Amino acid sequence: SYVLTQPPSVSVAPGKTARITCGGNNIGSKSVHWYQQKPGQAPVLVIYYDSDRPSGIPERFSGSNSGNTATLTISRVEAGDEADYYCQVWDSSSDHLWVFGGGTKLTVL
Amino acid sequence: EVQLVESGGGLVKPGGSLRLSCAASGFTFSNAWMSWVRQAPGKGLEWVGRIKSKTDGGTTDYAAPVKGRFTISRDDSKNTLYLQMNSLKTEDTAVYYCTTSSIAAAGTSFDYWGQGTLVTVSS
């Protein structure tokens, strides 16, 4: 079963840059999607296919993927970015076709 | 506007059954591949299963923990997705989300989510 590893928490001051990593074996060969989830709400897609942004998502959100690590980068962090973030990949050989990382709690100091 | 509205959650005893529904609107439901994703209290997201469109075979796939106990089905005439859950275990306690993609294909992102419905399995 394919495993995605995320840090449990990341803290950043307002206006700074937050980087949330997602580790997986040769994850660079897969497409990675990222979701933001605020307390009591459903997840929202913020990055798809490694680095594409859905309409309505600020340009401050960007993504990259290479080797064994995918990264979600949030520039000029705002208080409203505080949330849980999950990476996701599709793995047809896994016992879960879609695999999620364990999630990262982003705290804005 | 795409809308997904889940219903049917509640409290059920271990070993019991429950059927969740997801009413869809704002897109061509019959062409969509639909998935269920769950989230245990205080935990992360877990994909539960998927059903393809009938034109793509209407086949289903399930995560290992629910295979053989859960069944996904769809009624395209009612624009509704279902999740039949049998032999429920305490570890099935979670918020269950209905979700879909803009493109019906393997590996696509989950672009749209419902608000979720809570299932609690407890004696």
Chai-1 contact restraints between the chains, C-beta under 6 A:
chainA,res_idxA,chainB,res_idxB,connection_type,confidence,min_distance_angstrom,max_distance_angstrom,comment,restraint_id
A,S31,B,G107,contact,1.0,0.0,6.0,A-B,restraint_1
A,H33,B,S109,contact,1.0,0.0,6.0,A-B,restraint_2
A,A42,B,Y97,contact,1.0,0.0,6.0,A-B,restraint_3
A,A42,B,W113,contact,1.0,0.0,6.0,A-B,restraint_4
A,A42,B,Q115,contact,1.0,0.0,6.0,A-B,restraint_5
A,A42,B,G116,contact,1.0,0.0,6.0,A-B,restraint_6
A,P43,B,W113,contact,1.0,0.0,6.0,A-B,restraint_7
A,L45,B,S109,contact,1.0,0.0,6.0,A-B,restraint_8
A,L45,B,D111,contact,1.0,0.0,6.0,A-B,restraint_9
A,Y48,B,S109,contact,1.0,0.0,6.0,A-B,restraint_10
A,Y86,B,L45,contact,1.0,0.0,6.0,A-B,restraint_11
A,W90,B,G107,contact,1.0,0.0,6.0,A-B,restraint_12
A,D95,B,A64,contact,1.0,0.0,6.0,A-B,restraint_13
A,H96,B,W47,contact,1.0,0.0,6.0,A-B,restraint_14
A,H96,B,A63,contact,1.0,0.0,6.0,A-B,restraint_15
A,L97,B,D61,contact,1.0,0.0,6.0,A-B,restraint_16
A,W98,B,W47,contact,1.0,0.0,6.0,A-B,restraint_17
A,F100,B,G44,contact,1.0,0.0,6.0,A-B,restraint_18
A,F100,B,L45,contact,1.0,0.0,6.0,A-B,restraint_19
A,G102,B,G44,contact,1.0,0.0,6.0,A-B,restraint_20
A,G103,B,G44,contact,1.0,0.0,6.0,A-B,restraint_21
